[in-house]
Amino acid sequence: MLDAPLPLSDDPLLDAYSRAVTEAVARVGPAVVHVAVRRGKGGGTGSGVVISPDGLVLTNSHVVAGAEAVEATAPDGRRFAARVLGEDRATDLAVLRAEAHGALAAAELGSSAGLRPGQLAIAIGNPLGFANTVTAGVVSAVGRALPSRSGWPIEDLIQTDAALNPGNSGGALADSAGRVIGIATAVIAGAQGLCFAVAADTARLVLGEVLRFGRVRRAVIGLAAERVDVPPALMRAAGRDGQGQGARIATVTPGGPAEAAGLVAGDVILAIGEAPVTGPDALLRWLGGERVGVPARLVYLRRGEPREATVTPAERAAG
């Protein structure tokens, strides 16, 4: 008896996992470009993600920092110059405009708000010069934070075990539906499976700020703080029942908004603008560009006594 003929393709053999990965790559892969940067006599390379057919590209700030010239190469081999519209070292993101003739394949920038550990995560980039490399894993954790080149913490990072290597920076992290949920940014040297991507919701905020202002504006109130546990009785006295934590001021910047509002080291901030402050990370998230120059009510404790003040955030200097 003759053996049954082999199928003409592997398609019938693909399991659900393989189909999810291959279909996501088919959606996102054509939009992931190789980014080459010239700096004096040197240069560097990375990846980028085209997010609009007219050539808007998201990549990492560290990929294009100090660039004298930027060139992007699409998966179909087309090369085109790109210019930096703006970059934000605090999130390690940059926005480019590709000077391409004709429409480019673009990926859908999804939402990272509902991500859960264990979800499929697919990385597409150009690691070590190998174009359009695909790796897959899971979302290992969400809401991670790492220090940026500016010293300002990058908040709301996605941790994944999808393998990333030098050259993946600026590439796509996609979900099973082929939506970009993050922009690859960092690998912990010497660690296994500790890779990070800037969340899509952060990327969307940076994109909007850069397109509108050419930079990302951030508010500042002029203090350094640390997370501290607050006894329930003090929380209730301040009208913050159930919160449990606050941001204790370590230092106050002379001449800054916090000093003008009467805050001193040792005060514990519980809320600002009606938003709970459970630590310095919550305070940083609240201090977006739209807060600049807008007075806000601040609830805090001084030696266990609830107090209120009005603080007017200033714009943080670029850097």
Residue pairs with C-beta under 8 A, 6 or more apart in sequence:
7 13
14 22
17 120
20 120
20 176
21 120
21 122
21 134
21 136
21 176
23 178
24 122
24 174
24 175
24 176
24 177
24 178
25 122
25 124
25 134
25 174
25 178
26 178
27 107
27 108
27 174
27 177
27 178
28 49
28 107
28 122
28 124
28 172
28 174
28 178
28 180
29 75
29 124
29 132
29 134
30 74
30 75
30 76
30 105
31 49
31 50
31 51
31 104
31 105
31 106
31 107
31 172
32 47
32 48
32 49
32 50
32 75
32 107
32 124
32 125
32 126
32 132
32 171
32 172
33 47
33 48
33 49
33 50
33 57
33 72
33 73
33 74
33 75
33 98
34 45
34 46
34 47
34 48
34 72
34 73
34 126
34 131
35 45
35 46
35 47
35 48
35 57
35 59
35 63
35 64
35 70
35 71
35 72
35 82
35 96
35 170
36 43
36 44
36 45
36 70
36 71
36 72
36 73
37 43
37 44
37 45
37 46
37 63
37 64
37 67
37 69
37 70
38 67
38 68
38 69
38 70
38 71
39 66
39 67
39 68
40 68
44 63
45 63
45 126
45 129
45 167
46 59
46 60
46 63
46 64
46 125
46 126
46 167
46 168
46 169
46 170
46 171
47 59
47 63
47 124
47 125
47 126
47 167
47 168
47 169
47 170
47 171
47 172
47 184
48 57
48 58
48 59
48 63
48 72
48 82
48 96
48 170
48 171
49 57
49 58
49 59
49 107
49 170
49 171
49 172
49 180
49 183
50 56
50 57
50 74
50 98
50 104
50 105
50 106
50 107
51 57
51 58
51 106
51 107
51 108
51 109
51 180
51 207
52 106
53 103
53 104
53 105
53 106
54 103
54 104
55 80
55 82
55 96
55 97
55 98
55 99
55 100
55 104
56 95
56 96
56 97
56 98
56 207
57 72
57 82
57 95
57 96
57 97
57 98
58 93
58 94
58 95
58 96
58 109
58 170
58 183
58 203
58 207
59 93
59 94
59 96
59 169
59 170
59 183
60 92
60 93
60 94
60 169
60 170
60 183
60 184
60 185
61 87
61 88
61 89
61 91
61 92
61 93
61 94
61 149
62 89
62 92
62 149
62 169
63 94
63 169
63 170
64 70
64 84
64 87
64 94
64 96
65 87
65 89
65 149
67 84
69 81
70 81
70 82
70 83
70 84
70 96
71 79
71 80
71 81
71 82
72 79
72 80
72 81
72 82
72 96
72 98
73 79
73 131
74 80
74 100
74 104
74 105
75 105
75 131
75 132
78 100
80 98
80 99
80 100
80 101
81 98
81 99
82 96
82 97
82 98
82 99
83 96
83 97
83 99
84 94
84 95
84 96
85 95
85 96
85 97
85 210
85 211
85 214
86 94
86 95
86 209
86 210
86 214
86 215
86 216
87 93
87 94
87 95
87 210
88 94
88 206
88 209
88 210
88 215
88 216
89 148
89 149
89 150
89 152
89 319
90 148
90 150
90 152
90 154
90 216
90 218
91 148
91 154
91 198
91 202
91 203
91 206
91 216
92 148
92 149
92 154
92 185
92 186
92 198
93 183
93 198
93 202
93 203
93 206
94 170
95 206
95 207
95 210
95 211
98 104
107 172
107 174
107 178
107 179
107 180
108 178
108 179
108 180
109 179
109 180
109 200
109 203
109 204
109 207
110 175
110 177
110 179
110 180
110 181
110 200
111 179
111 181
111 200
111 201
112 142
112 156
112 158
112 181
112 182
112 199
112 200
112 201
112 202
113 201
115 139
115 142
115 158
115 175
115 181
115 199
116 139
116 142
117 138
117 139
117 140
117 141
117 142
118 138
118 139
119 138
119 139
119 175
119 176
120 136
120 137
120 138
120 139
120 175
120 176
121 136
121 137
121 138
121 139
121 158
121 160
121 161
121 162
121 173
121 174
121 175
121 181
122 134
122 135
122 136
122 162
122 172
122 173
122 174
122 175
122 176
123 134
123 135
123 136
123 137
123 160
123 162
123 163
123 164
123 168
123 171
123 172
123 173
123 174
123 184
123 195
123 197
124 132
124 133
124 134
124 171
124 172
124 174
125 133
125 164
125 167
125 168
125 169
125 170
125 171
125 172
125 184
126 132
126 133
126 167
126 168
126 171
127 133
127 164
127 165
127 166
127 167
127 168
128 165
128 166
128 167
129 167
130 167
133 168
135 162
135 163
135 164
136 162
137 160
137 161
137 162
137 163
137 193
138 160
138 161
138 162
139 158
139 159
139 160
140 159
140 160
140 161
140 193
140 194
141 158
141 159
142 156
142 158
142 159
142 199
143 155
143 156
143 157
144 156
144 157
144 158
144 159
144 196
145 153
145 154
145 155
145 156
145 157
145 281
146 153
146 154
146 157
146 186
146 196
147 153
147 154
148 154
150 319
152 284
153 281
153 284
154 185
154 198
155 202
155 281
155 284
155 285
156 199
156 201
156 202
156 285
157 185
157 186
157 196
157 197
157 198
157 199
158 173
158 181
158 182
158 196
158 197
158 198
158 199
159 194
159 195
159 196
160 173
160 182
160 195
160 196
160 197
161 193
161 194
161 195
162 173
162 195
163 193
163 195
164 171
164 184
164 187
164 195
165 187
166 187
168 184
168 187
169 184
169 185
169 186
170 183
170 184
170 185
171 183
171 184
172 180
172 182
172 183
172 184
173 180
173 181
173 182
173 183
173 184
173 197
174 180
174 181
175 181
179 200
180 200
181 197
181 199
181 200
182 197
182 198
182 199
182 200
182 203
183 197
183 198
183 200
183 203
184 195
184 196
184 197
185 196
185 197
185 198
186 195
186 196
187 194
187 195
187 196
188 194
188 195
205 216
205 288
206 216
209 215
209 216
209 217
209 289
210 216
213 289
215 318
216 289
217 288
217 289
217 292
217 315
217 316
218 287
218 288
218 289
218 315
218 316
219 287
219 288
219 289
219 290
219 291
219 292
219 313
219 314
219 315
219 316
220 256
220 257
220 287
220 313
220 314
220 315
220 316
221 256
221 257
221 258
221 261
221 287
221 311
221 313
221 314
222 252
222 253
222 255
222 256
222 257
222 258
222 259
222 314
223 249
223 250
223 251
223 252
223 253
223 256
223 258
223 263
224 249
224 250
224 251
224 280
225 247
225 248
225 249
225 250
225 269
225 279
225 280
225 283
226 247
226 248
226 250
226 279
226 280
227 245
227 246
227 247
227 248
227 278
227 279
227 280
227 281
228 245
228 246
228 247
228 248
228 268
229 244
229 245
230 243
230 244
230 245
230 246
230 268
230 270
230 301
232 241
232 244
234 301
234 304
234 306
235 241
235 242
235 243
235 244
235 270
237 306
238 270
238 299
238 301
238 306
239 299
239 306
240 270
240 271
240 276
240 299
243 270
243 276
243 278
244 278
245 278
245 279
246 268
246 269
246 270
246 277
246 278
246 279
246 300
246 301
247 268
247 269
247 277
247 278
247 279
247 280
247 282
247 283
248 266
248 267
248 268
248 269
249 258
249 263
249 264
249 265
249 266
249 267
249 268
249 269
250 265
251 265
252 258
252 259
252 263
252 264
252 265
253 259
256 314
257 311
257 312
257 313
257 314
258 311
260 311
260 312
261 298
261 309
261 310
261 311
261 312
262 309
263 269
263 298
263 300
263 309
263 311
264 302
266 302
266 303
267 300
267 301
267 302
267 307
268 300
268 301
268 302
269 277
269 283
269 298
269 299
269 300
270 276
270 277
270 299
270 300
270 301
271 277
271 297
271 298
271 299
272 283
272 286
272 296
272 297
272 298
272 299
272 311
273 286
273 291
273 296
273 297
273 298
274 297
275 282
275 286
276 282
277 283
277 286
287 313
287 316
289 315
291 313
292 313
292 314
292 315
293 312
293 313
293 314
293 315
294 312
294 313
295 310
295 311
295 312
296 310
296 311
296 312
296 313
297 308
297 309
297 310
298 308
298 309
298 310
298 311
299 306
299 307
299 308
300 306
300 307
300 308
300 309
301 307
